[in-house]
């Protein structure tokens, strides 16, 4: 029987295989194989471009990327997603203006751009926003709202037809323009997220103003808005003609009445709530009881909770976890708890009784983590795990010790399809290599390798208020 080389596989099959490649350098290698590989790899290589501050020479990469997009309109047409989180802004004015000009020219060639993230403080200017306005397919923006005199906030009101807006650290003038912007793009807007750092600019009054122009929201999220109470959130929900599927309430007012808000869970607006991200309030007993009522009749799939810190809110009660599992075990795909411990017994119940669990992010002590193997083996669809140690237990544990612990855990749950494991600030990808033993039998070997995906692991996306 004649053998077939990889390069001789049908084009249709190659295109499917290429979809599983995530590292840009691997696409670059594929481009060098032959013209067929290049024709398939180039569009995927340029479809999404990411630049993060921790990338080697990240600021230089921004300039190189946009020079390429400016010079080659064909490559720029492949770009659908841009994530720019660093920028060489600490240059002389003339140099900075030149780079902005290069970036603006490159953006204008990205005629198929759908999503743009541009979050580096001080890196946005009028030229960049004007260039983005020329991208007629743009539907999603995540931008730094601290205009700092670099751009005219009124330009934001010209972005219409958007489906998704994430606004980070908005300045007072940007907030003043927000109602006008929402009025222009509100009829198509499905996702709105406002991320602040203890800002007093986002208030109940503001939310009541913009609420009538947000009739079709499906996801709404606030972070670090201590002037917002349940009244502002209820105003948004009351004007919504659609159903909210995702809700994020983090770092809001201490006067937020969870008991009153919990009745919203009985309304049609939250009848399809699938994702809830929330910050713990004091007293814990009243808060847990109210959140249970909020989630009582919703088809919850993703649950994420953050503690503000403090001994009285340092452990998520077992009875709360049990109730969550009892009501949502058939649907729950993510269980994520940050800055407060979850008991080992609660984790075991979640893994054994939630058959669709895919993501598990919890806080526990190292001695508990080392016993996790048999527990994780009960979660047959689990793909991503992240364990944080309590602050008082993270000191003195070396990277080598953590790596050894994780490898031992994975050896005890070889049938569980985990592809990512993290501990504290470390994240690894899981690779499984099949090898043939001398006696002819096959075995698999689990390896921890460097995280290579361009996207940031979700547990590291935002420093929570």
C-alpha beads as a LAMMPS data file, in Angstrom:
LAMMPS data file: protein, C-alpha beads

465 atoms
464 bonds

1 atom types
1 bond types

-500.0 500.0 xlo xhi
-500.0 500.0 ylo yhi
-500.0 500.0 zlo zhi

Masses

1 110.0

Atoms # bond

1 1 1 0.000 0.000 0.000
2 1 1 1.466 3.365 -0.990
3 1 1 1.821 5.953 1.754
4 1 1 0.379 9.464 1.532
5 1 1 2.309 12.448 2.821
6 1 1 0.679 15.110 4.965
7 1 1 0.981 17.652 2.146
8 1 1 -1.091 15.386 -0.126
9 1 1 -4.157 15.429 2.097
10 1 1 -7.279 16.972 0.510
11 1 1 -7.504 20.754 0.858
12 1 1 -10.869 20.397 2.593
13 1 1 -9.289 18.263 5.312
14 1 1 -6.271 20.538 5.702
15 1 1 -8.519 23.546 6.315
16 1 1 -10.153 21.687 9.222
17 1 1 -6.777 20.679 10.689
18 1 1 -5.462 24.233 10.453
19 1 1 -8.331 25.471 12.622
20 1 1 -6.730 23.731 15.625
21 1 1 -3.434 25.619 15.285
22 1 1 -3.172 28.589 17.657
23 1 1 0.456 29.776 17.677
24 1 1 1.313 32.422 15.028
25 1 1 4.823 31.026 14.537
26 1 1 3.301 27.668 13.565
27 1 1 1.204 29.361 10.880
28 1 1 4.355 31.096 9.654
29 1 1 6.040 27.706 9.278
30 1 1 3.052 26.317 7.396
31 1 1 3.252 29.208 4.943
32 1 1 6.695 27.957 3.888
33 1 1 5.591 24.406 2.992
34 1 1 3.990 25.059 -0.399
35 1 1 1.499 27.374 -2.073
36 1 1 -1.530 25.323 -0.964
37 1 1 -0.451 25.483 2.682
38 1 1 0.315 29.170 2.343
39 1 1 -3.084 29.964 0.833
40 1 1 -4.776 28.257 3.780
41 1 1 -2.471 29.521 6.534
42 1 1 -2.151 33.212 5.645
43 1 1 -5.838 34.110 6.183
44 1 1 -5.817 32.298 9.544
45 1 1 -2.530 33.946 10.551
46 1 1 -3.933 37.445 10.018
47 1 1 -7.535 36.784 11.044
48 1 1 -6.762 37.713 14.687
49 1 1 -3.829 39.818 15.876
50 1 1 -2.920 40.197 19.553
51 1 1 -0.320 42.425 21.224
52 1 1 0.014 42.251 25.034
53 1 1 2.455 44.156 27.277
54 1 1 4.251 40.963 28.324
55 1 1 5.072 39.974 24.748
56 1 1 8.749 40.359 23.841
57 1 1 9.284 43.783 22.253
58 1 1 5.525 44.370 22.351
59 1 1 5.751 48.064 21.486
60 1 1 7.864 47.310 18.428
61 1 1 5.393 44.620 17.396
62 1 1 2.580 47.206 17.323
63 1 1 4.532 49.325 14.848
64 1 1 5.546 46.325 12.736
65 1 1 1.976 45.030 12.611
66 1 1 0.467 48.274 11.384
67 1 1 3.273 48.923 8.927
68 1 1 2.450 45.562 7.381
69 1 1 -1.275 46.323 7.310
70 1 1 -0.589 49.736 5.753
71 1 1 1.675 48.346 3.027
72 1 1 -0.338 45.237 2.187
73 1 1 -4.067 45.800 1.807
74 1 1 -4.549 42.158 0.825
75 1 1 -3.280 40.933 4.197
76 1 1 -5.257 43.635 5.997
77 1 1 -8.482 42.320 4.459
78 1 1 -8.044 39.079 6.390
79 1 1 -8.050 40.877 9.757
80 1 1 -11.287 40.432 11.680
81 1 1 -10.063 40.876 15.249
82 1 1 -7.449 43.270 16.665
83 1 1 -6.414 43.229 20.324
84 1 1 -3.933 46.036 21.048
85 1 1 -3.083 46.265 24.757
86 1 1 0.303 47.964 24.511
87 1 1 1.572 50.979 22.626
88 1 1 4.863 52.922 22.318
89 1 1 3.387 56.106 23.759
90 1 1 6.494 57.287 25.667
91 1 1 8.120 58.755 22.539
92 1 1 8.819 62.259 21.372
93 1 1 5.726 63.990 19.983
94 1 1 6.880 63.809 16.373
95 1 1 7.629 60.078 16.591
96 1 1 4.353 59.378 18.338
97 1 1 2.406 61.270 15.679
98 1 1 4.186 59.251 12.992
99 1 1 3.229 55.964 14.649
100 1 1 -0.382 57.095 15.024
101 1 1 -0.386 57.917 11.299
102 1 1 0.949 54.439 10.479
103 1 1 -1.658 52.790 12.707
104 1 1 -4.506 54.823 11.220
105 1 1 -3.439 53.940 7.675
106 1 1 -3.219 50.261 8.566
107 1 1 -6.656 50.304 10.200
108 1 1 -8.263 51.813 7.105
109 1 1 -7.129 48.785 5.134
110 1 1 -8.840 46.431 7.615
111 1 1 -12.135 46.576 5.757
112 1 1 -13.419 43.339 7.314
113 1 1 -12.564 44.235 10.915
114 1 1 -15.322 43.097 13.272
115 1 1 -13.710 43.448 16.741
116 1 1 -11.194 45.985 18.022
117 1 1 -9.661 46.141 21.497
118 1 1 -7.499 49.228 22.149
119 1 1 -6.999 49.688 25.867
120 1 1 -3.573 51.198 26.564
121 1 1 -4.097 54.455 28.478
122 1 1 -3.138 57.431 26.317
123 1 1 -2.773 55.412 23.103
124 1 1 -6.043 56.408 21.428
125 1 1 -6.337 59.622 19.455
126 1 1 -8.739 61.170 16.934
127 1 1 -6.898 59.640 13.967
128 1 1 -7.278 56.115 15.333
129 1 1 -10.983 56.602 16.048
130 1 1 -11.567 58.145 12.618
131 1 1 -9.831 55.169 11.009
132 1 1 -11.997 52.748 12.994
133 1 1 -15.089 54.632 11.823
134 1 1 -14.104 53.733 8.255
135 1 1 -14.292 50.012 9.153
136 1 1 -17.901 49.476 8.173
137 1 1 -18.060 45.890 9.481
138 1 1 -16.965 46.880 13.001
139 1 1 -19.424 45.504 15.547
140 1 1 -17.446 45.146 18.791
141 1 1 -15.196 47.682 20.543
142 1 1 -13.246 47.530 23.791
143 1 1 -11.528 50.860 24.362
144 1 1 -9.891 52.948 27.036
145 1 1 -12.352 55.629 28.091
146 1 1 -9.749 57.868 29.749
147 1 1 -9.546 60.315 26.855
148 1 1 -7.044 62.602 28.691
149 1 1 -7.224 65.207 25.932
150 1 1 -5.941 62.690 23.358
151 1 1 -9.258 62.248 21.571
152 1 1 -12.591 63.969 21.251
153 1 1 -15.228 61.940 23.156
154 1 1 -17.908 63.114 20.748
155 1 1 -16.350 60.845 18.113
156 1 1 -17.622 57.857 20.086
157 1 1 -21.200 58.873 19.259
158 1 1 -20.493 58.203 15.579
159 1 1 -19.902 54.487 16.255
160 1 1 -23.331 53.088 15.478
161 1 1 -24.634 49.634 14.700
162 1 1 -22.422 48.109 17.412
163 1 1 -23.347 44.851 19.106
164 1 1 -20.770 45.038 21.918
165 1 1 -19.165 47.885 23.893
166 1 1 -16.622 47.556 26.689
167 1 1 -15.541 50.906 28.137
168 1 1 -12.548 50.925 30.500
169 1 1 -11.794 53.675 33.056
170 1 1 -14.034 56.293 31.388
171 1 1 -13.313 59.950 32.135
172 1 1 -15.989 62.444 33.142
173 1 1 -16.318 63.867 29.622
174 1 1 -16.674 60.404 28.105
175 1 1 -19.411 59.606 30.641
176 1 1 -21.171 62.843 29.654
177 1 1 -21.264 61.605 26.062
178 1 1 -22.306 58.062 26.988
179 1 1 -26.097 58.728 26.920
180 1 1 -25.794 60.239 23.423
181 1 1 -23.652 57.319 22.242
182 1 1 -26.056 54.755 23.681
183 1 1 -28.961 56.560 22.004
184 1 1 -27.224 56.182 18.619
185 1 1 -26.145 52.536 18.903
186 1 1 -28.565 51.243 21.547
187 1 1 -31.042 49.589 19.147
188 1 1 -28.364 47.091 18.043
189 1 1 -26.409 46.826 21.295
190 1 1 -26.460 43.398 22.930
191 1 1 -23.461 43.654 25.285
192 1 1 -22.459 46.578 27.504
193 1 1 -19.619 46.490 30.042
194 1 1 -18.319 49.436 32.077
195 1 1 -15.050 48.758 33.916
196 1 1 -13.876 51.305 36.475
197 1 1 -11.687 51.524 39.541
198 1 1 -13.954 52.803 42.296
199 1 1 -15.367 55.504 40.009
200 1 1 -18.118 57.798 41.260
201 1 1 -19.058 58.744 37.689
202 1 1 -21.305 55.742 37.039
203 1 1 -24.467 56.266 39.079
204 1 1 -28.041 55.080 39.326
205 1 1 -29.107 58.319 37.654
206 1 1 -26.893 57.637 34.652
207 1 1 -28.221 54.098 34.285
208 1 1 -31.800 55.371 34.446
209 1 1 -31.012 57.827 31.631
210 1 1 -29.516 55.235 29.283
211 1 1 -31.951 52.421 30.152
212 1 1 -34.711 53.379 27.643
213 1 1 -32.179 53.160 24.795
214 1 1 -30.995 49.647 25.704
215 1 1 -34.009 47.545 24.686
216 1 1 -32.140 44.495 23.407
217 1 1 -29.329 43.908 25.891
218 1 1 -28.343 40.296 26.455
219 1 1 -25.228 40.903 28.577
220 1 1 -24.701 43.732 31.066
221 1 1 -21.688 44.121 33.347
222 1 1 -20.454 46.735 35.827
223 1 1 -17.142 46.618 37.680
224 1 1 -15.879 49.106 40.261
225 1 1 -18.919 51.412 40.349
226 1 1 -19.542 52.096 44.075
227 1 1 -22.329 54.605 43.379
228 1 1 -24.559 52.046 41.674
229 1 1 -27.234 50.287 43.722
230 1 1 -29.926 47.737 42.889
231 1 1 -32.119 50.613 41.687
232 1 1 -29.844 51.404 38.744
233 1 1 -29.617 47.758 37.686
234 1 1 -33.377 47.280 38.006
235 1 1 -33.874 50.350 35.781
236 1 1 -31.790 48.696 33.043
237 1 1 -33.711 45.433 33.388
238 1 1 -37.130 47.097 33.411
239 1 1 -36.580 48.725 30.020
240 1 1 -35.214 45.601 28.352
241 1 1 -37.465 43.958 25.767
242 1 1 -35.082 41.044 25.379
243 1 1 -33.843 38.607 28.029
244 1 1 -30.571 39.067 29.904
245 1 1 -28.314 36.040 29.499
246 1 1 -25.224 37.413 31.261
247 1 1 -25.032 39.707 34.300
248 1 1 -21.922 41.055 36.062
249 1 1 -22.273 43.006 39.335
250 1 1 -18.847 43.597 40.871
251 1 1 -17.634 46.253 43.252
252 1 1 -20.938 48.109 43.405
253 1 1 -22.406 50.199 46.232
254 1 1 -22.464 48.792 49.780
255 1 1 -26.084 49.973 49.692
256 1 1 -26.907 47.499 46.935
257 1 1 -29.859 45.570 48.386
258 1 1 -29.458 41.997 47.188
259 1 1 -32.652 40.986 48.949
260 1 1 -34.724 43.435 46.900
261 1 1 -32.784 42.650 43.734
262 1 1 -33.288 38.903 44.150
263 1 1 -36.939 39.266 43.114
264 1 1 -35.682 40.168 39.625
265 1 1 -34.883 36.487 39.225
266 1 1 -38.611 35.826 39.087
267 1 1 -39.133 38.214 36.130
268 1 1 -39.119 37.363 32.437
269 1 1 -36.081 39.603 31.847
270 1 1 -33.845 37.232 33.830
271 1 1 -35.704 34.059 32.937
272 1 1 -32.853 33.000 30.620
273 1 1 -29.932 34.100 32.819
274 1 1 -27.054 31.766 32.053
275 1 1 -24.054 33.656 33.437
276 1 1 -23.759 35.454 36.787
277 1 1 -20.639 37.225 38.066
278 1 1 -21.017 38.872 41.445
279 1 1 -19.170 40.262 44.472
280 1 1 -19.909 38.965 47.954
281 1 1 -21.607 41.343 50.393
282 1 1 -21.875 41.459 54.149
283 1 1 -23.533 39.977 56.099
284 1 1 -22.706 36.769 54.254
285 1 1 -25.730 34.805 55.448
286 1 1 -28.240 37.313 54.079
287 1 1 -26.289 37.681 50.825
288 1 1 -26.136 33.916 50.165
289 1 1 -29.833 33.515 50.854
290 1 1 -30.671 36.365 48.451
291 1 1 -28.406 35.075 45.687
292 1 1 -29.970 31.643 46.020
293 1 1 -33.368 33.222 45.473
294 1 1 -32.043 35.191 42.484
295 1 1 -30.770 31.982 40.865
296 1 1 -33.743 29.855 41.901
297 1 1 -35.542 29.665 38.549
298 1 1 -32.871 30.575 35.992
299 1 1 -30.973 28.170 33.668
300 1 1 -27.565 29.033 35.149
301 1 1 -24.463 27.689 33.379
302 1 1 -21.636 29.990 34.511
303 1 1 -21.240 31.081 38.142
304 1 1 -18.410 33.377 39.233
305 1 1 -18.049 35.078 42.599
306 1 1 -15.459 37.424 44.120
307 1 1 -14.869 38.234 47.752
308 1 1 -13.960 41.801 48.810
309 1 1 -11.613 40.278 51.400
310 1 1 -11.947 39.857 55.141
311 1 1 -12.162 36.961 57.579
312 1 1 -15.962 37.045 57.685
313 1 1 -16.196 36.444 53.928
314 1 1 -13.206 34.141 53.519
315 1 1 -15.078 30.856 52.925
316 1 1 -18.030 30.199 50.621
317 1 1 -20.524 28.240 52.752
318 1 1 -21.031 24.557 51.942
319 1 1 -24.808 24.853 52.059
320 1 1 -24.670 27.577 49.387
321 1 1 -22.596 25.313 47.118
322 1 1 -24.913 22.387 47.780
323 1 1 -27.961 24.439 46.828
324 1 1 -26.205 25.646 43.668
325 1 1 -25.419 22.070 42.657
326 1 1 -28.888 20.841 43.581
327 1 1 -30.617 23.352 41.309
328 1 1 -28.134 23.706 38.445
329 1 1 -26.066 20.516 38.336
330 1 1 -27.326 19.512 34.895
331 1 1 -26.352 22.811 33.263
332 1 1 -23.399 24.197 35.241
333 1 1 -20.304 24.561 33.013
334 1 1 -18.187 26.961 35.078
335 1 1 -17.749 27.256 38.821
336 1 1 -15.374 30.083 39.697
337 1 1 -14.652 31.462 43.174
338 1 1 -11.944 34.059 43.825
339 1 1 -10.407 35.423 47.049
340 1 1 -12.438 33.064 49.229
341 1 1 -11.944 29.394 49.951
342 1 1 -14.220 26.559 48.935
343 1 1 -14.189 23.425 51.041
344 1 1 -12.747 20.237 49.590
345 1 1 -16.112 18.532 50.078
346 1 1 -17.888 21.229 48.059
347 1 1 -15.405 20.850 45.200
348 1 1 -15.893 17.088 45.244
349 1 1 -19.677 17.499 45.069
350 1 1 -19.395 19.925 42.140
351 1 1 -17.071 17.617 40.180
352 1 1 -19.094 14.469 40.831
353 1 1 -22.592 15.886 40.379
354 1 1 -22.176 18.403 37.532
355 1 1 -21.762 16.271 34.385
356 1 1 -21.213 19.269 32.066
357 1 1 -18.593 21.054 34.187
358 1 1 -15.834 22.440 31.934
359 1 1 -14.105 25.102 34.054
360 1 1 -13.191 25.003 37.748
361 1 1 -11.448 27.986 39.391
362 1 1 -11.208 27.817 43.193
363 1 1 -9.135 28.821 46.208
364 1 1 -7.792 26.052 48.426
365 1 1 -4.699 25.168 50.423
366 1 1 -1.857 23.255 48.841
367 1 1 -2.440 20.131 50.916
368 1 1 -6.018 20.064 49.619
369 1 1 -4.953 20.640 46.022
370 1 1 -2.609 17.648 46.191
371 1 1 -5.629 15.410 46.835
372 1 1 -7.577 16.686 43.837
373 1 1 -6.664 13.973 41.307
374 1 1 -9.437 11.455 42.073
375 1 1 -11.917 14.320 42.482
376 1 1 -11.175 15.861 39.067
377 1 1 -11.426 12.393 37.543
378 1 1 -15.157 12.512 38.304
379 1 1 -15.666 15.561 36.032
380 1 1 -15.728 13.873 32.640
381 1 1 -15.932 17.110 30.582
382 1 1 -13.545 19.250 32.629
383 1 1 -11.143 21.200 30.403
384 1 1 -9.710 24.041 32.497
385 1 1 -8.636 24.120 36.164
386 1 1 -7.065 26.932 38.158
387 1 1 -6.179 26.751 41.843
388 1 1 -5.186 29.778 43.896
389 1 1 -3.702 29.346 47.346
390 1 1 -4.930 31.602 50.174
391 1 1 -2.548 34.524 50.643
392 1 1 -1.266 33.129 53.920
393 1 1 -0.492 29.768 52.285
394 1 1 1.198 30.880 49.056
395 1 1 4.491 31.970 50.637
396 1 1 7.447 29.638 50.322
397 1 1 6.021 27.302 47.662
398 1 1 8.382 27.107 44.696
399 1 1 7.432 26.805 41.033
400 1 1 9.122 23.379 40.886
401 1 1 6.997 22.123 43.805
402 1 1 3.794 23.367 42.193
403 1 1 4.760 21.777 38.881
404 1 1 5.382 18.455 40.621
405 1 1 2.021 18.693 42.395
406 1 1 0.136 19.410 39.164
407 1 1 1.812 16.542 37.317
408 1 1 0.856 14.162 40.118
409 1 1 -2.758 15.367 40.015
410 1 1 -3.011 14.876 36.256
411 1 1 -1.647 11.338 36.509
412 1 1 -4.675 10.476 38.639
413 1 1 -7.260 11.805 36.181
414 1 1 -5.930 10.682 32.810
415 1 1 -9.434 10.138 31.395
416 1 1 -10.519 13.710 32.121
417 1 1 -10.006 15.956 29.036
418 1 1 -8.152 18.750 30.881
419 1 1 -6.234 20.938 28.409
420 1 1 -5.245 23.783 30.770
421 1 1 -4.127 23.825 34.409
422 1 1 -3.074 26.816 36.454
423 1 1 -1.885 27.479 39.982
424 1 1 -1.491 30.983 41.384
425 1 1 0.225 33.002 38.624
426 1 1 1.248 29.980 36.517
427 1 1 -0.727 28.469 33.655
428 1 1 0.206 25.411 31.604
429 1 1 -1.241 23.709 28.576
430 1 1 -1.696 19.972 28.809
431 1 1 -0.354 17.823 26.002
432 1 1 -0.919 14.102 25.624
433 1 1 1.645 12.152 23.641
434 1 1 0.888 8.600 22.501
435 1 1 3.811 6.205 22.475
436 1 1 4.219 2.559 21.629
437 1 1 5.842 0.331 24.198
438 1 1 8.363 -2.381 23.275
439 1 1 5.719 -5.062 23.737
440 1 1 3.530 -3.338 21.154
441 1 1 0.978 -1.735 23.473
442 1 1 0.174 1.967 23.301
443 1 1 0.273 4.342 26.252
444 1 1 -0.206 8.080 26.682
445 1 1 2.098 10.493 28.424
446 1 1 0.841 13.742 29.959
447 1 1 3.081 16.774 29.590
448 1 1 2.818 20.286 30.984
449 1 1 3.971 22.836 28.401
450 1 1 4.101 26.613 28.170
451 1 1 0.764 28.337 27.584
452 1 1 0.795 29.327 23.907
453 1 1 -2.698 30.481 23.070
454 1 1 -2.915 34.160 22.055
455 1 1 -5.916 34.818 24.308
456 1 1 -5.353 35.643 27.962
457 1 1 -6.668 32.918 30.298
458 1 1 -10.026 34.171 31.499
459 1 1 -9.084 34.145 35.176
460 1 1 -6.416 36.787 34.454
461 1 1 -8.453 39.174 32.296
462 1 1 -9.284 41.811 34.920
463 1 1 -8.044 42.726 38.365
464 1 1 -11.324 42.664 40.227
465 1 1 -12.485 45.496 42.385

Bonds

1 1 1 2
2 1 2 3
3 1 3 4
4 1 4 5
5 1 5 6
6 1 6 7
7 1 7 8
8 1 8 9
9 1 9 10
10 1 10 11
11 1 11 12
12 1 12 13
13 1 13 14
14 1 14 15
15 1 15 16
16 1 16 17
17 1 17 18
18 1 18 19
19 1 19 20
20 1 20 21
21 1 21 22
22 1 22 23
23 1 23 24
24 1 24 25
25 1 25 26
26 1 26 27
27 1 27 28
28 1 28 29
29 1 29 30
30 1 30 31
31 1 31 32
32 1 32 33
33 1 33 34
34 1 34 35
35 1 35 36
36 1 36 37
37 1 37 38
38 1 38 39
39 1 39 40
40 1 40 41
41 1 41 42
42 1 42 43
43 1 43 44
44 1 44 45
45 1 45 46
46 1 46 47
47 1 47 48
48 1 48 49
49 1 49 50
50 1 50 51
51 1 51 52
52 1 52 53
53 1 53 54
54 1 54 55
55 1 55 56
56 1 56 57
57 1 57 58
58 1 58 59
59 1 59 60
60 1 60 61
61 1 61 62
62 1 62 63
63 1 63 64
64 1 64 65
65 1 65 66
66 1 66 67
67 1 67 68
68 1 68 69
69 1 69 70
70 1 70 71
71 1 71 72
72 1 72 73
73 1 73 74
74 1 74 75
75 1 75 76
76 1 76 77
77 1 77 78
78 1 78 79
79 1 79 80
80 1 80 81
81 1 81 82
82 1 82 83
83 1 83 84
84 1 84 85
85 1 85 86
86 1 86 87
87 1 87 88
88 1 88 89
89 1 89 90
90 1 90 91
91 1 91 92
92 1 92 93
93 1 93 94
94 1 94 95
95 1 95 96
96 1 96 97
97 1 97 98
98 1 98 99
99 1 99 100
100 1 100 101
101 1 101 102
102 1 102 103
103 1 103 104
104 1 104 105
105 1 105 106
106 1 106 107
107 1 107 108
108 1 108 109
109 1 109 110
110 1 110 111
111 1 111 112
112 1 112 113
113 1 113 114
114 1 114 115
115 1 115 116
116 1 116 117
117 1 117 118
118 1 118 119
119 1 119 120
120 1 120 121
121 1 121 122
122 1 122 123
123 1 123 124
124 1 124 125
125 1 125 126
126 1 126 127
127 1 127 128
128 1 128 129
129 1 129 130
130 1 130 131
131 1 131 132
132 1 132 133
133 1 133 134
134 1 134 135
135 1 135 136
136 1 136 137
137 1 137 138
138 1 138 139
139 1 139 140
140 1 140 141
141 1 141 142
142 1 142 143
143 1 143 144
144 1 144 145
145 1 145 146
146 1 146 147
147 1 147 148
148 1 148 149
149 1 149 150
150 1 150 151
151 1 151 152
152 1 152 153
153 1 153 154
154 1 154 155
155 1 155 156
156 1 156 157
157 1 157 158
158 1 158 159
159 1 159 160
160 1 160 161
161 1 161 162
162 1 162 163
163 1 163 164
164 1 164 165
165 1 165 166
166 1 166 167
167 1 167 168
168 1 168 169
169 1 169 170
170 1 170 171
171 1 171 172
172 1 172 173
173 1 173 174
174 1 174 175
175 1 175 176
176 1 176 177
177 1 177 178
178 1 178 179
179 1 179 180
180 1 180 181
181 1 181 182
182 1 182 183
183 1 183 184
184 1 184 185
185 1 185 186
186 1 186 187
187 1 187 188
188 1 188 189
189 1 189 190
190 1 190 191
191 1 191 192
192 1 192 193
193 1 193 194
194 1 194 195
195 1 195 196
196 1 196 197
197 1 197 198
198 1 198 199
199 1 199 200
200 1 200 201
201 1 201 202
202 1 202 203
203 1 203 204
204 1 204 205
205 1 205 206
206 1 206 207
207 1 207 208
208 1 208 209
209 1 209 210
210 1 210 211
211 1 211 212
212 1 212 213
213 1 213 214
214 1 214 215
215 1 215 216
216 1 216 217
217 1 217 218
218 1 218 219
219 1 219 220
220 1 220 221
221 1 221 222
222 1 222 223
223 1 223 224
224 1 224 225
225 1 225 226
226 1 226 227
227 1 227 228
228 1 228 229
229 1 229 230
230 1 230 231
231 1 231 232
232 1 232 233
233 1 233 234
234 1 234 235
235 1 235 236
236 1 236 237
237 1 237 238
238 1 238 239
239 1 239 240
240 1 240 241
241 1 241 242
242 1 242 243
243 1 243 244
244 1 244 245
245 1 245 246
246 1 246 247
247 1 247 248
248 1 248 249
249 1 249 250
250 1 250 251
251 1 251 252
252 1 252 253
253 1 253 254
254 1 254 255
255 1 255 256
256 1 256 257
257 1 257 258
258 1 258 259
259 1 259 260
260 1 260 261
261 1 261 262
262 1 262 263
263 1 263 264
264 1 264 265
265 1 265 266
266 1 266 267
267 1 267 268
268 1 268 269
269 1 269 270
270 1 270 271
271 1 271 272
272 1 272 273
273 1 273 274
274 1 274 275
275 1 275 276
276 1 276 277
277 1 277 278
278 1 278 279
279 1 279 280
280 1 280 281
281 1 281 282
282 1 282 283
283 1 283 284
284 1 284 285
285 1 285 286
286 1 286 287
287 1 287 288
288 1 288 289
289 1 289 290
290 1 290 291
291 1 291 292
292 1 292 293
293 1 293 294
294 1 294 295
295 1 295 296
296 1 296 297
297 1 297 298
298 1 298 299
299 1 299 300
300 1 300 301
301 1 301 302
302 1 302 303
303 1 303 304
304 1 304 305
305 1 305 306
306 1 306 307
307 1 307 308
308 1 308 309
309 1 309 310
310 1 310 311
311 1 311 312
312 1 312 313
313 1 313 314
314 1 314 315
315 1 315 316
316 1 316 317
317 1 317 318
318 1 318 319
319 1 319 320
320 1 320 321
321 1 321 322
322 1 322 323
323 1 323 324
324 1 324 325
325 1 325 326
326 1 326 327
327 1 327 328
328 1 328 329
329 1 329 330
330 1 330 331
331 1 331 332
332 1 332 333
333 1 333 334
334 1 334 335
335 1 335 336
336 1 336 337
337 1 337 338
338 1 338 339
339 1 339 340
340 1 340 341
341 1 341 342
342 1 342 343
343 1 343 344
344 1 344 345
345 1 345 346
346 1 346 347
347 1 347 348
348 1 348 349
349 1 349 350
350 1 350 351
351 1 351 352
352 1 352 353
353 1 353 354
354 1 354 355
355 1 355 356
356 1 356 357
357 1 357 358
358 1 358 359
359 1 359 360
360 1 360 361
361 1 361 362
362 1 362 363
363 1 363 364
364 1 364 365
365 1 365 366
366 1 366 367
367 1 367 368
368 1 368 369
369 1 369 370
370 1 370 371
371 1 371 372
372 1 372 373
373 1 373 374
374 1 374 375
375 1 375 376
376 1 376 377
377 1 377 378
378 1 378 379
379 1 379 380
380 1 380 381
381 1 381 382
382 1 382 383
383 1 383 384
384 1 384 385
385 1 385 386
386 1 386 387
387 1 387 388
388 1 388 389
389 1 389 390
390 1 390 391
391 1 391 392
392 1 392 393
393 1 393 394
394 1 394 395
395 1 395 396
396 1 396 397
397 1 397 398
398 1 398 399
399 1 399 400
400 1 400 401
401 1 401 402
402 1 402 403
403 1 403 404
404 1 404 405
405 1 405 406
406 1 406 407
407 1 407 408
408 1 408 409
409 1 409 410
410 1 410 411
411 1 411 412
412 1 412 413
413 1 413 414
414 1 414 415
415 1 415 416
416 1 416 417
417 1 417 418
418 1 418 419
419 1 419 420
420 1 420 421
421 1 421 422
422 1 422 423
423 1 423 424
424 1 424 425
425 1 425 426
426 1 426 427
427 1 427 428
428 1 428 429
429 1 429 430
430 1 430 431
431 1 431 432
432 1 432 433
433 1 433 434
434 1 434 435
435 1 435 436
436 1 436 437
437 1 437 438
438 1 438 439
439 1 439 440
440 1 440 441
441 1 441 442
442 1 442 443
443 1 443 444
444 1 444 445
445 1 445 446
446 1 446 447
447 1 447 448
448 1 448 449
449 1 449 450
450 1 450 451
451 1 451 452
452 1 452 453
453 1 453 454
454 1 454 455
455 1 455 456
456 1 456 457
457 1 457 458
458 1 458 459
459 1 459 460
460 1 460 461
461 1 461 462
462 1 462 463
463 1 463 464
464 1 464 465
